[in-house]
Amino acid sequence: MDYETLLTVQGYTKFFLVLAVFIIFYSYAYSIYKRQRTGERDFEKYSKLVHDDSSVSSPLEERKKDKDIDNKEK
């Protein structure tokens, strides 16, 4: 392989890698927006956690207390 072909392959590889990262990032951002909009999860609570991170603050969400979860540890 000569030098120009190597540079061409490197350029295409970089382009497709940046394109893949772009698609992954925006799909993740859209999924967060969609979950916030439908009410599945409230991300405003998590943003307030930055300012209220003391050990005596109340939990943001309740834990699941299923019997299946307890049995998995035994």
C-alpha positions in Angstrom: 0.0 0.0 0.0 1.4 3.4 -0.9 1.2 6.5 1.3 -1.7 8.2 -0.5 -3.9 5.1 -0.2 -3.1 4.8 3.5 -4.1 8.5 4.0 -7.3 7.9 2.1 -8.2 4.9 4.2 -7.3 6.8 7.4 -9.6 9.7 6.3 -12.5 7.5 5.6 -12.0 5.6 8.9 -11.9 8.8 10.8 -15.1 10.2 9.1 -17.1 7.0 9.8 -15.9 6.9 13.3 -17.0 10.5 14.0 -20.3 9.8 12.3 -20.9 6.7 14.5 -20.1 8.7 17.7 -22.4 11.5 16.5 -25.3 9.1 15.8 -24.8 7.4 19.2 -24.6 10.6 21.1 -27.7 12.2 19.5 -29.8 9.0 19.9 -28.9 8.9 23.6 -29.8 12.6 24.0 -33.1 11.9 22.2 -33.9 8.9 24.4 -33.3 11.1 27.5 -35.6 13.8 26.0 -38.3 11.2 25.2 -38.2 9.6 28.7 -38.5 13.1 30.3 -41.3 14.1 28.0 -43.4 10.9 28.6 -42.9 11.1 32.3 -41.1 7.8 32.6 -38.2 9.4 34.5 -37.8 12.9 36.0 -34.2 14.0 35.3 -34.7 17.3 37.1 -34.5 15.4 40.4 -31.1 14.1 39.4 -29.8 17.5 38.5 -30.8 18.8 41.9 -28.7 16.0 43.4 -25.5 17.9 42.5 -26.5 20.7 45.0 -28.0 18.4 47.7 -25.5 15.6 48.2 -25.3 15.4 51.9 -25.6 12.0 53.7 -28.8 13.0 55.4 -30.8 13.9 52.3 -33.7 11.7 51.3 -33.3 9.1 48.5 -34.5 10.1 45.0 -36.3 6.9 44.3 -37.6 4.0 46.5 -35.8 0.7 46.1 -37.7 -2.4 44.9 -38.3 -4.8 47.8 -39.2 -7.9 45.8 -38.6 -11.4 47.2 -36.8 -12.3 44.0 -34.1 -9.7 44.7 -33.5 -11.0 48.2 -33.3 -14.6 47.0 -30.7 -13.9 44.4 -28.1 -13.0 47.0 -28.5 -16.3 48.9 
